[in-house]
Amino acid sequence: MDKNLQLRPLEKEDLDFIHNMRINPNIMDYWFEEPYTTKEKMVKEYENSLNSDSHRSFILYHTNERVGYLGLFDIDQRHRNAEFAIMFDPAHQGKGYAAQATRLTVEYGFNQLNLNKIFLYVVKHNEKAIHLYEKVGFEIEGELKEHFFVDGSYHDALMMGLLRKDYSSK
């Protein structure tokens, strides 16, 4: 494990870093969102989220440099589950950070938030991401036909999940 990788809660001064990724169509296609977000909208969303328990957002650092953004979203306190999502600055993609960053977030969700399950959605043709998630312990739970509209066409997606009891046993 790279000890130089660490998570830090999202701060207001991180919004420029995230905004640059959120307006990049190559990144947002994998978040299944339109690459159109104004900085002002992000600031308002950030300020509105400060009192919310429905998500935890983190900046991933390698040494002292921001390399990615990830989090647990739609945290359900009753059912003890949340959706995981991750994005990397294009300059830092392919450097082997994703598995450890995913593990750090999963461990936070299970050990700090007492979640029972963490799930995610991934486009079926993104074999690299699916392999990475399986390596961490996520399992395919279902297929969603033509679930996401990306770059002019519909794509099948997989829902993947990881139960705390399965992760703890690894």
N, C-alpha and C positions, 0 to 999 in steps of 0.2 A: 504494500500500500504506500502511496505517495503521501508522506507526512506534510508536504507543502500544500496539499489541497485542503481547503476548509470552507465551511458554510458560514455565512454571516447574514443576519436578518436584513431584508431589503430596507434601505434608507432613502430618503428623498433625493440625496445627491446621486443615487444610482439610476435615476429615471432617464437621464440622457443616454446612458449605456444601453438600457432596455429599449428605449425609443428607437435607437439605431437598428436594433434587431427587429423590432416590431414593424418597421416600414420596409423590411427586406422580404420580397416575395418568396425567395428561396427558403427562408426560415419559416415564414408564416404558413406556407403550404403544409408543413408538418404539424403546425398547431391548428390546422383546419380553420384558420381565420383569415379574413381579408387583411392585406398588408397596408391598412389605412388606420392610423391612430395619431391623433394630434398630441403634441406634448401637453397642451392645456388639459385635454381629456384625461391623460395619464395622471397628471398632478391631482385632479379632482378625484379620480378613482383611488389614488393612493391615500389622499386625506380622508375620504369616506371609509376606507378600509381599516383605518387605525384602531377603531373600536370593535372590529369584527373578529369573531372567533371562527369564521367559516373557511379561513385559509391561512397558510403560512408560506411566505415567499422568501427566498434566499438568493443571495449572490454567491456564486462559487468563485473562490480565489485560488490561484496558484501562486504561491509565494505572496507577493503584494499586488498582483495584477488580477483584475476582473476577467474571468473567462466565460462565465455562463450565468444563467438565471434558471431557477427551478423552484418547485414548490409542491405543496399539497393543497388541493383546491376542493371546494364543496365538502368540507369536513362535516360529517354527519355525527353529531354527538350521541344520538340514540343508538344508531346501528354501528357506530365505531368504524366507519370507513371514510376514505378520501380518494380523490383522483390525483395521480402523479403526472407531472409534466416537466419537461426540461428543454432548454434551448442554449446553444452555444454561439458565441461570437464566431463568425466565419474564420477569423484568424487563428482560432484555437480549436477548430474541429479536427478530428482525426489524430489527436495527441494522446488518446487513451484515458481521458478523464471521465468519460461517461459512466462506466461501471462503478467506479468508486463514488462518484457524485450521487448516483442512484442509491447505492448502499448507504451513504451518509444520510440521505433524506428518508429512506425506508427505516433506518434505525431510529431516527428522530421520531418518525410517526409511530412506531411501535413502542419505543421506550419512554418518550416524553408525552405523547398525546394519548397513549394507551389505545391506539387503533387496533382493530382486529384484522382489517383487510385494507390493502392499498391496491387500486386498480388503475388501468390506463387504456387508452385507445391508440392504435397504431394502424396506419395504412397497410393492407395486406402485402403489398409489393415491397415494403421496406424491410427486406430480409436482414440487413445489418442491425437495425434497431430491434427486431424481434429476437435475433440471436443474443444481443446484449441483454435484453430483459430476461430471457430464459436463463442466461448465465447467472443473473442475480437471484433467480428463483421464481419469477413470474411464470404463470402457466396460461395457455390459451383457454379461455372459458367460452368463447363463442365468436361467431362470424356475423358481421352486419353487412348485408348486401347493399351496394350502392349508397352507402351511408354518408359519405363526404363528397362535396363538390369542390374539386381542386383543379385549377388551371383549365377550366372549360369542360371537364368531364367528371362523371361520378366514379367513385372508387369504393371498393369493398374495404372494410376495416375489421380488425380483430380487437376484441376486448380481452385484456389479460389481467389476471389478478394474482395477488400474493397474500396468503394468510400468515398471520403472525406465527402460528404453530409450525408451519412449514418452513418459515425463514429461520426460526430459532433452532431447528434441528440440523441446520447446515453447518 
